[in-house]
Amino acid sequence: MKRFTKQLGQGMTEYIIIVALIAIAAIAAYGFFGDTLRSQVGGMASELSGAKGTASITAAKTAAKGAVGEKTAAGLSNYANKATYK
């Protein structure tokens, strides 16, 4: 009976590690695309309420262009050079 309990604990530990890795990836993706995502959702909410969401959509486009710029500025080759980041 003890052997079964040890295997259950091992399975739970593996599950927790996988969930933690997924959470870290989600936080990183949100940090990278957060401004774009907020602006897109704000634009959709404005459009659904009947108002114009043009300002939010424009802000989302600007944030997306900034994200592309960050992608090219940040890499392993210039990791120590913090001046390239926002």
Summary of the structure (lengths in Angstrom):
residues: 86
radius of gyration: 20.7
end to end distance: 56.1
largest distance: 64.6
contacts: 184
relative contact order: 0.08
helix: 85%
strand: 0%
